Amino acid sequence: MGIQNRVTPFGCVIAHTAHGLFTGNRGVIHNAAEKKLHPTQRWTTKAWIYCLCEFKERKREVFGANGPNGSPGWTNLFFLDAATALAAGDRPCFHCQRKRATEFQNAFSTGNNLSLQKAPQIDAILHAERLHGRNKQLHGFDGDWRALPDGTMIAQHRTALLIVKGKMYKWAAGGYTQSTESLERPLLLTPPTIVNAMQAGFDVQINLPDTAHLR
């Protein structure tokens, strides 16, 4: 099943062979000697980010000792796409995705009626929306789910559903399938402030064949 390093929209980290479009990290949460995820710890920093899988030809051993002086460095996590990462509460990295991260920063600030927020300020706001205790925090929303911006994810029980052009797609580690199931009081998986950023113009990279127009 591969290493336990694939992130779901619910923020859980599971084992799966596919790595997805993006990597990222939440600090050091693995044992480099055993190549295993920590049994309970899922973050050591509020800066949850998603990154490009390839950047300036840098190579990093997955769950390896990648830091200075042979330390673990940071734990490589993987996301199916940006919609998945954003639903889990991760934001674009300012180092490897400067343009995208700046677009997110501007849309996040505008969409939430805030002055321009710096990365630590965004991280603090998102961290308050990500978790309820140790579990993923879900949020209610008003109105029709079809009006939610492309890239938003909602939860129906324990199923994650992606919204694109007023249609629903069921998330799975290997990709999406279109869904026509009826909804009963769905909740937002994507943090509300990120949904507001999408409403303010932040477009989301989605791993669907018919969404090539989305960056």
C-alpha positions, -999 to +999 in steps of 0.1 A: +000+000+000+030+023+001+042+047+028+015+064+050+019+099+035-012+106+014-035+133+028-073+131+025-097+161+024-105+153+060-068+159+069-062+122+077-029+107+065-033+073+048-011+048+029-016+048-009+007+041-038-002+072-059+015+105-048-008+131-065+000+165-080+015+182-049+036+174-019+038+195+013+044+193+050+033+202+085+067+199+102+085+167+113+060+139+121+080+108+109+107+084+121+134+086+095+151+054+106+119+033+103+104+053+074+072+055+094+047+083+103+044+091+140+017+070+155-004+099+167+012+133+159+000+150+127+016+184+129+043+203+147+037+237+131+007+258+122+022+264+088+005+236+069+016+241+032+014+223-001+043+224-025+054+215-060+066+180-064+095+192-085+114+224-077+149+234-089+159+198-094+159+193-056+156+157-045+143+147-011+140+112+002+105+105+013+104+101+051+142+103+050+168+122+071+166+153+049+175+181+073+208+196+084+232+172+101+211+142+093+180+153+111+145+143+097+140+178+082+104+178+073+078+151+066+068+147+029+030+145+026+012+142-008-021+155-021-042+144-050-046+181-060-048+216-047-085+212-039-076+183-016-048+203+001-070+233+006-099+212+020-075+197+046-065+233+055-031+236+038-021+267+018+003+273-011+040+275-003+056+309-006+090+293-014+083+271-044+050+287-055+056+324-049+031+336-075+003+312-065+009+319-028+008+357-034-025+352-053-038+332-024-027+358+001-044+386-018-076+367-023-077+354+013-073+390+026-098+405+002-124+377+005-123+379+043-124+417+045-089+418+061-059+440+056-031+421+037-023+391+059+012+377+062+018+340+062+019+335+100-014+354+103-031+333+076-017+301+093-032+312+127-066+319+112-066+286+093-054+266+123-085+278+142-107+264+114-089+231+107-094+212+139-120+204+165-099+188+192-079+162+172-105+158+145-113+178+113-135+207+120-166+208+097-185+240+090-221+247+081-230+270+052-260+289+039-275+286+005-273+261-023-242+239-026-243+245-064-234+282-058-201+273-040-170+282-059-151+256-080-127+237-059-148+237-027-152+204-009-182+194+012-188+164+034-217+141+033-212+118+063-176+105+058-177+112+020-157+141+005-174+157-025-157+182-048-178+210-064-170+220-100-195+240-122-224+230-100-216+193-102-203+169-074-174+146-077-167+120-051-131+120-038-109+089-036-072+085-032-069+075-069-091+103-083-126+116-086-159+100-099-190+121-106-217+118-080-254+123-082-263+113-046-288+133-028-275+155+000-287+158+035-273+188+054-238+187+039-210+205+057-180+224+044-148+205+044-128+234+029-123+260+057-147+290+052-120+316+049-105+296+020-139+294+004-141+332+007-107+334-010-120+312-039-151+335-041-126+365-043-109+349-074-084+324-062-086+295-088-078+260-077-057+233-095-081+203-097-071+168-109-100+163-132-097+157-170-124+183-178-110+211-156-079+219-176-090+255-177-084+257-140-048+264-130 
